């Protein structure tokens, strides 16, 4: 599972868990579970947390050396509506499945 840099960025912003939870529209207990890596985070919550912290959604993802081009694509997904995101994800899944067959 991908690590989320949530606690690090929250502390750097000078926010408590309660403040960040309120600003992003989630419960403090759910935020604490995300920070400890005990709960997965969906795209909407990732976007809400990033907005509350004033960072790009891709800034929350700690995948080591993710190229800037990939980060830009992650951020672009967060500007799309749910239907457009679903189309992109389905297309990527199709590409991945096709690649496995070759």
Backbone atoms as SQL, in Angstrom:
CREATE TABLE atoms (id INTEGER PRIMARY KEY, chain TEXT, resi INTEGER, resn TEXT, atom TEXT, x REAL, y REAL, z REAL);
INSERT INTO atoms VALUES
  (1, 'A', 1, 'UNK', 'N', 0.841, -1.174, 0.000),
  (2, 'A', 1, 'UNK', 'CA', 0.000, 0.000, 0.000),
  (3, 'A', 1, 'UNK', 'C', 0.890, 1.244, 0.000),
  (4, 'A', 2, 'UNK', 'N', 0.440, 2.261, -0.714),
  (5, 'A', 2, 'UNK', 'CA', 1.160, 3.516, -0.791),
  (6, 'A', 2, 'UNK', 'C', 1.074, 4.258, 0.542),
  (7, 'A', 3, 'UNK', 'N', 2.202, 4.778, 0.987),
  (8, 'A', 3, 'UNK', 'CA', 2.209, 5.562, 2.210),
  (9, 'A', 3, 'UNK', 'C', 1.706, 6.971, 1.915),
  (10, 'A', 4, 'UNK', 'N', 0.987, 7.514, 2.866),
  (11, 'A', 4, 'UNK', 'CA', 0.471, 8.877, 2.764),
  (12, 'A', 4, 'UNK', 'C', 1.253, 9.743, 3.748),
  (13, 'A', 5, 'UNK', 'N', 1.730, 10.890, 3.279),
  (14, 'A', 5, 'UNK', 'CA', 2.534, 11.801, 4.103),
  (15, 'A', 5, 'UNK', 'C', 1.661, 12.762, 4.895),
  (16, 'A', 6, 'UNK', 'N', 0.524, 12.318, 5.333),
  (17, 'A', 6, 'UNK', 'CA', -0.468, 13.191, 5.943),
  (18, 'A', 6, 'UNK', 'C', 0.002, 13.817, 7.252),
  (19, 'A', 7, 'UNK', 'N', 0.480, 13.014, 8.186),
  (20, 'A', 7, 'UNK', 'CA', 0.895, 13.550, 9.491),
  (21, 'A', 7, 'UNK', 'C', 2.029, 14.561, 9.323),
  (22, 'A', 8, 'UNK', 'N', 2.978, 14.245, 8.478),
  (23, 'A', 8, 'UNK', 'CA', 4.119, 15.134, 8.234),
  (24, 'A', 8, 'UNK', 'C', 3.651, 16.498, 7.706),
  (25, 'A', 9, 'UNK', 'N', 2.770, 16.470, 6.703),
  (26, 'A', 9, 'UNK', 'CA', 2.301, 17.722, 6.111),
  (27, 'A', 9, 'UNK', 'C', 1.345, 18.472, 7.046),
  (28, 'A', 10, 'UNK', 'N', 0.574, 17.732, 7.830),
  (29, 'A', 10, 'UNK', 'CA', -0.325, 18.376, 8.799),
  (30, 'A', 10, 'UNK', 'C', 0.490, 19.137, 9.842),
  (31, 'A', 11, 'UNK', 'N', 1.522, 18.475, 10.357),
  (32, 'A', 11, 'UNK', 'CA', 2.366, 19.138, 11.361),
  (33, 'A', 11, 'UNK', 'C', 3.088, 20.349, 10.777),
  (34, 'A', 12, 'UNK', 'N', 3.563, 20.219, 9.545),
  (35, 'A', 12, 'UNK', 'CA', 4.257, 21.334, 8.888),
  (36, 'A', 12, 'UNK', 'C', 3.322, 22.534, 8.697),
  (37, 'A', 13, 'UNK', 'N', 2.028, 22.250, 8.527),
  (38, 'A', 13, 'UNK', 'CA', 1.039, 23.321, 8.378),
  (39, 'A', 13, 'UNK', 'C', 0.610, 23.884, 9.724),
  (40, 'A', 14, 'UNK', 'N', 1.074, 23.268, 10.818),
  (41, 'A', 14, 'UNK', 'CA', 0.731, 23.733, 12.153),
  (42, 'A', 14, 'UNK', 'C', -0.704, 23.413, 12.557),
  (43, 'A', 15, 'UNK', 'N', -1.250, 22.323, 12.015),
  (44, 'A', 15, 'UNK', 'CA', -2.638, 21.945, 12.302),
  (45, 'A', 15, 'UNK', 'C', -2.710, 20.737, 13.222),
  (46, 'A', 16, 'UNK', 'N', -3.732, 20.716, 14.047),
  (47, 'A', 16, 'UNK', 'CA', -4.024, 19.521, 14.839),
  (48, 'A', 16, 'UNK', 'C', -4.844, 18.572, 13.976),
  (49, 'A', 17, 'UNK', 'N', -4.980, 17.338, 14.428),
  (50, 'A', 17, 'UNK', 'CA', -5.835, 16.398, 13.715),
  (51, 'A', 17, 'UNK', 'C', -7.264, 16.934, 13.642),
  (52, 'A', 18, 'UNK', 'N', -7.735, 17.491, 14.727),
  (53, 'A', 18, 'UNK', 'CA', -9.104, 18.029, 14.784),
  (54, 'A', 18, 'UNK', 'C', -9.293, 19.141, 13.758),
  (55, 'A', 19, 'UNK', 'N', -8.336, 20.046, 13.669),
  (56, 'A', 19, 'UNK', 'CA', -8.436, 21.156, 12.722),
  (57, 'A', 19, 'UNK', 'C', -8.437, 20.666, 11.275),
  (58, 'A', 20, 'UNK', 'N', -7.549, 19.728, 10.955),
  (59, 'A', 20, 'UNK', 'CA', -7.493, 19.211, 9.590),
  (60, 'A', 20, 'UNK', 'C', -8.746, 18.407, 9.257),
  (61, 'A', 21, 'UNK', 'N', -9.215, 17.627, 10.208),
  (62, 'A', 21, 'UNK', 'CA', -10.438, 16.849, 9.982),
  (63, 'A', 21, 'UNK', 'C', -11.610, 17.784, 9.693),
  (64, 'A', 22, 'UNK', 'N', -11.763, 18.828, 10.490),
  (65, 'A', 22, 'UNK', 'CA', -12.844, 19.797, 10.276),
  (66, 'A', 22, 'UNK', 'C', -12.719, 20.466, 8.909),
  (67, 'A', 23, 'UNK', 'N', -11.516, 20.873, 8.553),
  (68, 'A', 23, 'UNK', 'CA', -11.297, 21.575, 7.285),
  (69, 'A', 23, 'UNK', 'C', -11.525, 20.682, 6.070),
  (70, 'A', 24, 'UNK', 'N', -11.331, 19.380, 6.231),
  (71, 'A', 24, 'UNK', 'CA', -11.471, 18.471, 5.093),
  (72, 'A', 24, 'UNK', 'C', -12.783, 17.687, 5.101),
  (73, 'A', 25, 'UNK', 'N', -13.583, 17.864, 6.158),
  (74, 'A', 25, 'UNK', 'CA', -14.892, 17.225, 6.193),
  (75, 'A', 25, 'UNK', 'C', -14.902, 15.750, 6.560),
  (76, 'A', 26, 'UNK', 'N', -13.896, 15.314, 7.306),
  (77, 'A', 26, 'UNK', 'CA', -13.879, 13.929, 7.778),
  (78, 'A', 26, 'UNK', 'C', -13.769, 13.933, 9.309),
  (79, 'A', 27, 'UNK', 'N', -13.985, 12.786, 9.910),
  (80, 'A', 27, 'UNK', 'CA', -13.882, 12.717, 11.370),
  (81, 'A', 27, 'UNK', 'C', -12.420, 12.649, 11.805),
  (82, 'A', 28, 'UNK', 'N', -12.154, 13.114, 13.019),
  (83, 'A', 28, 'UNK', 'CA', -10.793, 13.066, 13.543),
  (84, 'A', 28, 'UNK', 'C', -10.332, 11.626, 13.701),
  (85, 'A', 29, 'UNK', 'N', -11.234, 10.735, 14.086),
  (86, 'A', 29, 'UNK', 'CA', -10.843, 9.334, 14.264),
  (87, 'A', 29, 'UNK', 'C', -10.460, 8.692, 12.926),
  (88, 'A', 30, 'UNK', 'N', -11.173, 9.031, 11.857),
  (89, 'A', 30, 'UNK', 'CA', -10.823, 8.504, 10.530),
  (90, 'A', 30, 'UNK', 'C', -9.475, 9.061, 10.085),
  (91, 'A', 31, 'UNK', 'N', -9.255, 10.351, 10.337),
  (92, 'A', 31, 'UNK', 'CA', -7.973, 10.972, 10.003),
  (93, 'A', 31, 'UNK', 'C', -6.835, 10.279, 10.741),
  (94, 'A', 32, 'UNK', 'N', -7.036, 9.990, 12.019),
  (95, 'A', 32, 'UNK', 'CA', -5.994, 9.316, 12.806),
  (96, 'A', 32, 'UNK', 'C', -5.690, 7.938, 12.232),
  (97, 'A', 33, 'UNK', 'N', -6.704, 7.220, 11.797),
  (98, 'A', 33, 'UNK', 'CA', -6.494, 5.895, 11.208),
  (99, 'A', 33, 'UNK', 'C', -5.733, 5.989, 9.885),
  (100, 'A', 34, 'UNK', 'N', -6.046, 7.008, 9.090),
  (101, 'A', 34, 'UNK', 'CA', -5.315, 7.224, 7.834),
  (102, 'A', 34, 'UNK', 'C', -3.854, 7.515, 8.129),
  (103, 'A', 35, 'UNK', 'N', -3.607, 8.410, 9.091),
  (104, 'A', 35, 'UNK', 'CA', -2.227, 8.776, 9.429),
  (105, 'A', 35, 'UNK', 'C', -1.422, 7.567, 9.897),
  (106, 'A', 36, 'UNK', 'N', -2.055, 6.646, 10.584),
  (107, 'A', 36, 'UNK', 'CA', -1.348, 5.457, 11.074),
  (108, 'A', 36, 'UNK', 'C', -1.292, 4.338, 10.030),
  (109, 'A', 37, 'UNK', 'N', -1.870, 4.565, 8.862),
  (110, 'A', 37, 'UNK', 'CA', -1.840, 3.565, 7.799),
  (111, 'A', 37, 'UNK', 'C', -2.807, 2.420, 8.013),
  (112, 'A', 38, 'UNK', 'N', -3.833, 2.645, 8.833),
  (113, 'A', 38, 'UNK', 'CA', -4.788, 1.588, 9.130),
  (114, 'A', 38, 'UNK', 'C', -6.037, 1.659, 8.268),
  (115, 'A', 39, 'UNK', 'N', -6.201, 2.726, 7.515),
  (116, 'A', 39, 'UNK', 'CA', -7.340, 2.878, 6.606),
  (117, 'A', 39, 'UNK', 'C', -6.841, 3.391, 5.271),
  (118, 'A', 40, 'UNK', 'N', -7.462, 2.883, 4.227),
  (119, 'A', 40, 'UNK', 'CA', -7.175, 3.384, 2.887),
  (120, 'A', 40, 'UNK', 'C', -7.886, 4.711, 2.700),
  (121, 'A', 41, 'UNK', 'N', -7.418, 5.462, 1.721),
  (122, 'A', 41, 'UNK', 'CA', -7.984, 6.776, 1.444),
  (123, 'A', 41, 'UNK', 'C', -8.497, 6.779, 0.009),
  (124, 'A', 42, 'UNK', 'N', -9.705, 7.313, -0.206),
  (125, 'A', 42, 'UNK', 'CA', -10.231, 7.370, -1.568),
  (126, 'A', 42, 'UNK', 'C', -9.830, 8.688, -2.233),
  (127, 'A', 43, 'UNK', 'N', -10.117, 8.795, -3.521),
  (128, 'A', 43, 'UNK', 'CA', -9.704, 9.966, -4.298),
  (129, 'A', 43, 'UNK', 'C', -10.330, 11.251, -3.771),
  (130, 'A', 44, 'UNK', 'N', -11.609, 11.196, -3.387),
  (131, 'A', 44, 'UNK', 'CA', -12.281, 12.403, -2.897),
  (132, 'A', 44, 'UNK', 'C', -11.658, 12.902, -1.598),
  (133, 'A', 45, 'UNK', 'N', -11.395, 11.971, -0.694),
  (134, 'A', 45, 'UNK', 'CA', -10.795, 12.349, 0.589),
  (135, 'A', 45, 'UNK', 'C', -9.377, 12.862, 0.386),
  (136, 'A', 46, 'UNK', 'N', -8.633, 12.227, -0.509),
  (137, 'A', 46, 'UNK', 'CA', -7.279, 12.693, -0.819),
  (138, 'A', 46, 'UNK', 'C', -7.327, 14.134, -1.306),
  (139, 'A', 47, 'UNK', 'N', -8.264, 14.436, -2.198),
  (140, 'A', 47, 'UNK', 'CA', -8.406, 15.793, -2.708),
  (141, 'A', 47, 'UNK', 'C', -8.801, 16.782, -1.632),
  (142, 'A', 48, 'UNK', 'N', -9.722, 16.388, -0.755),
  (143, 'A', 48, 'UNK', 'CA', -10.166, 17.273, 0.338),
  (144, 'A', 48, 'UNK', 'C', -9.035, 17.577, 1.311),
  (145, 'A', 49, 'UNK', 'N', -8.266, 16.545, 1.653),
  (146, 'A', 49, 'UNK', 'CA', -7.142, 16.739, 2.565),
  (147, 'A', 49, 'UNK', 'C', -6.072, 17.630, 1.940),
  (148, 'A', 50, 'UNK', 'N', -5.780, 17.403, 0.664),
  (149, 'A', 50, 'UNK', 'CA', -4.781, 18.219, -0.024),
  (150, 'A', 50, 'UNK', 'C', -5.219, 19.682, -0.055),
  (151, 'A', 51, 'UNK', 'N', -6.494, 19.912, -0.363),
  (152, 'A', 51, 'UNK', 'CA', -7.001, 21.288, -0.415),
  (153, 'A', 51, 'UNK', 'C', -6.906, 21.952, 0.956),
  (154, 'A', 52, 'UNK', 'N', -7.259, 21.217, 2.003),
  (155, 'A', 52, 'UNK', 'CA', -7.201, 21.763, 3.360),
  (156, 'A', 52, 'UNK', 'C', -5.767, 22.089, 3.771),
  (157, 'A', 53, 'UNK', 'N', -4.808, 21.329, 3.248),
  (158, 'A', 53, 'UNK', 'CA', -3.396, 21.552, 3.579),
  (159, 'A', 53, 'UNK', 'C', -2.723, 22.540, 2.623),
  (160, 'A', 54, 'UNK', 'N', -3.402, 22.867, 1.540),
  (161, 'A', 54, 'UNK', 'CA', -2.822, 23.778, 0.558),
  (162, 'A', 54, 'UNK', 'C', -1.712, 23.150, -0.260),
  (163, 'A', 55, 'UNK', 'N', -1.826, 21.842, -0.515),
  (164, 'A', 55, 'UNK', 'CA', -0.832, 21.131, -1.313),
  (165, 'A', 55, 'UNK', 'C', -1.533, 20.405, -2.465),
  (166, 'A', 56, 'UNK', 'N', -0.755, 19.896, -3.392),
  (167, 'A', 56, 'UNK', 'CA', -1.311, 19.096, -4.481),
  (168, 'A', 56, 'UNK', 'C', -1.644, 17.708, -3.941),
  (169, 'A', 57, 'UNK', 'N', -2.661, 17.053, -4.476),
  (170, 'A', 57, 'UNK', 'CA', -2.964, 15.688, -4.032),
  (171, 'A', 57, 'UNK', 'C', -1.752, 14.761, -4.122),
  (172, 'A', 58, 'UNK', 'N', -0.969, 14.912, -5.161),
  (173, 'A', 58, 'UNK', 'CA', 0.200, 14.036, -5.324),
  (174, 'A', 58, 'UNK', 'C', 1.259, 14.284, -4.256),
  (175, 'A', 59, 'UNK', 'N', 1.244, 15.465, -3.632),
  (176, 'A', 59, 'UNK', 'CA', 2.200, 15.747, -2.558),
  (177, 'A', 59, 'UNK', 'C', 1.947, 14.875, -1.324),
  (178, 'A', 60, 'UNK', 'N', 0.717, 14.382, -1.192),
  (179, 'A', 60, 'UNK', 'CA', 0.384, 13.527, -0.048),
  (180, 'A', 60, 'UNK', 'C', 0.894, 12.101, -0.224),
  (181, 'A', 61, 'UNK', 'N', 1.189, 11.729, -1.458),
  (182, 'A', 61, 'UNK', 'CA', 1.592, 10.356, -1.743),
  (183, 'A', 61, 'UNK', 'C', 3.099, 10.222, -1.609),
  (184, 'A', 62, 'UNK', 'N', 3.514, 9.254, -0.798),
  (185, 'A', 62, 'UNK', 'CA', 4.940, 9.019, -0.579),
  (186, 'A', 62, 'UNK', 'C', 5.343, 7.726, -1.274),
  (187, 'A', 63, 'UNK', 'N', 5.664, 7.849, -2.547),
  (188, 'A', 63, 'UNK', 'CA', 6.096, 6.691, -3.324),
  (189, 'A', 63, 'UNK', 'C', 7.572, 6.806, -3.694),
  (190, 'A', 64, 'UNK', 'N', 8.324, 7.477, -2.880),
  (191, 'A', 64, 'UNK', 'CA', 9.739, 7.635, -3.187),
  (192, 'A', 64, 'UNK', 'C', 9.931, 8.652, -4.294),
  (193, 'A', 65, 'UNK', 'N', 10.588, 8.233, -5.335),
  (194, 'A', 65, 'UNK', 'CA', 10.915, 9.135, -6.441),
  (195, 'A', 65, 'UNK', 'C', 9.902, 9.028, -7.568),
  (196, 'A', 66, 'UNK', 'N', 8.704, 9.544, -7.354),
  (197, 'A', 66, 'UNK', 'CA', 7.688, 9.562, -8.401),
  (198, 'A', 66, 'UNK', 'C', 8.022, 10.710, -9.346),
  (199, 'A', 67, 'UNK', 'N', 8.156, 10.400, -10.636),
  (200, 'A', 67, 'UNK', 'CA', 8.488, 11.471, -11.589),
  (201, 'A', 67, 'UNK', 'C', 7.419, 12.565, -11.603),
  (202, 'A', 68, 'UNK', 'N', 7.834, 13.783, -11.885),
  (203, 'A', 68, 'UNK', 'CA', 6.921, 14.926, -11.908),
  (204, 'A', 68, 'UNK', 'C', 5.786, 14.709, -12.909),
  (205, 'A', 69, 'UNK', 'N', 6.071, 14.066, -14.018),
  (206, 'A', 69, 'UNK', 'CA', 5.029, 13.821, -15.021),
  (207, 'A', 69, 'UNK', 'C', 3.905, 12.957, -14.446),
  (208, 'A', 70, 'UNK', 'N', 4.255, 11.965, -13.647),
  (209, 'A', 70, 'UNK', 'CA', 3.247, 11.111, -13.018),
  (210, 'A', 70, 'UNK', 'C', 2.469, 11.917, -11.977),
  (211, 'A', 71, 'UNK', 'N', 3.166, 12.720, -11.183),
  (212, 'A', 71, 'UNK', 'CA', 2.490, 13.560, -10.194),
  (213, 'A', 71, 'UNK', 'C', 1.497, 14.509, -10.872),
  (214, 'A', 72, 'UNK', 'N', 1.871, 15.060, -12.011),
  (215, 'A', 72, 'UNK', 'CA', 0.978, 15.963, -12.745),
  (216, 'A', 72, 'UNK', 'C', -0.287, 15.234, -13.188),
  (217, 'A', 73, 'UNK', 'N', -0.151, 13.983, -13.588),
  (218, 'A', 73, 'UNK', 'CA', -1.317, 13.194, -13.994),
  (219, 'A', 73, 'UNK', 'C', -2.228, 12.898, -12.792),
  (220, 'A', 74, 'UNK', 'N', -1.625, 12.597, -11.660),
  (221, 'A', 74, 'UNK', 'CA', -2.417, 12.367, -10.444),
  (222, 'A', 74, 'UNK', 'C', -3.205, 13.628, -10.104),
  (223, 'A', 75, 'UNK', 'N', -2.553, 14.771, -10.162),
  (224, 'A', 75, 'UNK', 'CA', -3.219, 16.035, -9.850),
  (225, 'A', 75, 'UNK', 'C', -4.325, 16.338, -10.858),
  (226, 'A', 76, 'UNK', 'N', -4.096, 16.017, -12.128),
  (227, 'A', 76, 'UNK', 'CA', -5.110, 16.245, -13.161),
  (228, 'A', 76, 'UNK', 'C', -6.367, 15.429, -12.885),
  (229, 'A', 77, 'UNK', 'N', -6.203, 14.215, -12.411),
  (230, 'A', 77, 'UNK', 'CA', -7.362, 13.381, -12.094),
  (231, 'A', 77, 'UNK', 'C', -8.268, 14.056, -11.071),
  (232, 'A', 78, 'UNK', 'N', -7.696, 14.800, -10.164),
  (233, 'A', 78, 'UNK', 'CA', -8.484, 15.447, -9.121),
  (234, 'A', 78, 'UNK', 'C', -9.265, 16.649, -9.625),
  (235, 'A', 79, 'UNK', 'N', -9.011, 17.079, -10.847),
  (236, 'A', 79, 'UNK', 'CA', -9.796, 18.170, -11.428),
  (237, 'A', 79, 'UNK', 'C', -10.991, 17.633, -12.202),
  (238, 'A', 80, 'UNK', 'N', -11.064, 16.320, -12.405),
  (239, 'A', 80, 'UNK', 'CA', -12.129, 15.700, -13.197),
  (240, 'A', 80, 'UNK', 'C', -13.311, 15.307, -12.325),
  (241, 'A', 81, 'UNK', 'N', -14.479, 15.253, -12.945),
  (242, 'A', 81, 'UNK', 'CA', -15.648, 14.753, -12.227),
  (243, 'A', 81, 'UNK', 'C', -15.543, 13.229, -12.121),
  (244, 'A', 82, 'UNK', 'N', -16.411, 12.638, -11.318),
  (245, 'A', 82, 'UNK', 'CA', -16.340, 11.202, -11.026),
  (246, 'A', 82, 'UNK', 'C', -16.490, 10.356, -12.282),
  (247, 'A', 83, 'UNK', 'N', -17.370, 10.757, -13.189),
  (248, 'A', 83, 'UNK', 'CA', -17.580, 9.979, -14.419),
  (249, 'A', 83, 'UNK', 'C', -16.321, 9.978, -15.285),
  (250, 'A', 84, 'UNK', 'N', -15.667, 11.126, -15.389),
  (251, 'A', 84, 'UNK', 'CA', -14.434, 11.206, -16.183),
  (252, 'A', 84, 'UNK', 'C', -13.315, 10.396, -15.534),
  (253, 'A', 85, 'UNK', 'N', -13.234, 10.453, -14.205),
  (254, 'A', 85, 'UNK', 'CA', -12.231, 9.653, -13.502),
  (255, 'A', 85, 'UNK', 'C', -12.466, 8.168, -13.767),
  (256, 'A', 86, 'UNK', 'N', -13.720, 7.733, -13.731),
  (257, 'A', 86, 'UNK', 'CA', -14.032, 6.325, -13.973),
  (258, 'A', 86, 'UNK', 'C', -13.615, 5.903, -15.375),
  (259, 'A', 87, 'UNK', 'N', -13.829, 6.758, -16.359),
  (260, 'A', 87, 'UNK', 'CA', -13.407, 6.450, -17.729),
  (261, 'A', 87, 'UNK', 'C', -11.892, 6.272, -17.817),
  (262, 'A', 88, 'UNK', 'N', -11.163, 7.182, -17.176),
  (263, 'A', 88, 'UNK', 'CA', -9.698, 7.099, -17.191),
  (264, 'A', 88, 'UNK', 'C', -9.227, 5.814, -16.508),
  (265, 'A', 89, 'UNK', 'N', -9.794, 5.497, -15.336),
  (266, 'A', 89, 'UNK', 'CA', -9.392, 4.295, -14.611),
  (267, 'A', 89, 'UNK', 'C', -9.710, 3.032, -15.410),
  (268, 'A', 90, 'UNK', 'N', -10.887, 3.003, -16.047),
  (269, 'A', 90, 'UNK', 'CA', -11.249, 1.835, -16.866),
  (270, 'A', 90, 'UNK', 'C', -10.314, 1.683, -18.059),
  (271, 'A', 91, 'UNK', 'N', -9.942, 2.795, -18.676),
  (272, 'A', 91, 'UNK', 'CA', -9.008, 2.750, -19.794),
  (273, 'A', 91, 'UNK', 'C', -7.635, 2.240, -19.346),
  (274, 'A', 92, 'UNK', 'N', -7.176, 2.728, -18.206),
  (275, 'A', 92, 'UNK', 'CA', -5.884, 2.261, -17.677),
  (276, 'A', 92, 'UNK', 'C', -5.924, 0.781, -17.347),
  (277, 'A', 93, 'UNK', 'N', -7.024, 0.339, -16.786),
  (278, 'A', 93, 'UNK', 'CA', -7.180, -1.086, -16.466),
  (279, 'A', 93, 'UNK', 'C', -7.142, -1.924, -17.739),
  (280, 'A', 94, 'UNK', 'N', -7.829, -1.459, -18.771),
  (281, 'A', 94, 'UNK', 'CA', -7.824, -2.162, -20.062),
  (282, 'A', 94, 'UNK', 'C', -6.414, -2.221, -20.639),
  (283, 'A', 95, 'UNK', 'N', -5.701, -1.117, -20.570),
  (284, 'A', 95, 'UNK', 'CA', -4.315, -1.093, -21.064),
  (285, 'A', 95, 'UNK', 'C', -3.437, -2.078, -20.295),
  (286, 'A', 96, 'UNK', 'N', -3.595, -2.108, -18.975),
  (287, 'A', 96, 'UNK', 'CA', -2.798, -3.018, -18.149),
  (288, 'A', 96, 'UNK', 'C', -3.110, -4.474, -18.484),
  (289, 'A', 97, 'UNK', 'N', -4.386, -4.790, -18.675),
  (290, 'A', 97, 'UNK', 'CA', -4.769, -6.161, -19.004),
  (291, 'A', 97, 'UNK', 'C', -4.258, -6.554, -20.375),
  (292, 'A', 98, 'UNK', 'N', -4.295, -5.641, -21.317),
  (293, 'A', 98, 'UNK', 'CA', -3.795, -5.901, -22.672),
  (294, 'A', 98, 'UNK', 'C', -2.286, -6.137, -22.637),
  (295, 'A', 99, 'UNK', 'N', -1.598, -5.350, -21.817),
  (296, 'A', 99, 'UNK', 'CA', -0.150, -5.502, -21.693),
  (297, 'A', 99, 'UNK', 'C', 0.246, -6.834, -21.099),
  (298, 'A', 100, 'UNK', 'N', -0.574, -7.392, -20.213),
  (299, 'A', 100, 'UNK', 'CA', -0.276, -8.682, -19.606),
  (300, 'A', 100, 'UNK', 'C', -0.363, -9.817, -20.613),
  (301, 'A', 101, 'UNK', 'N', -1.207, -9.645, -21.644),
  (302, 'A', 101, 'UNK', 'CA', -1.412, -10.688, -22.628),
  (303, 'A', 101, 'UNK', 'C', -0.292, -10.737, -23.660),
  (304, 'A', 102, 'UNK', 'N', 0.394, -9.626, -23.821),
  (305, 'A', 102, 'UNK', 'CA', 1.461, -9.556, -24.856),
  (306, 'A', 102, 'UNK', 'C', 2.796, -9.950, -24.311);
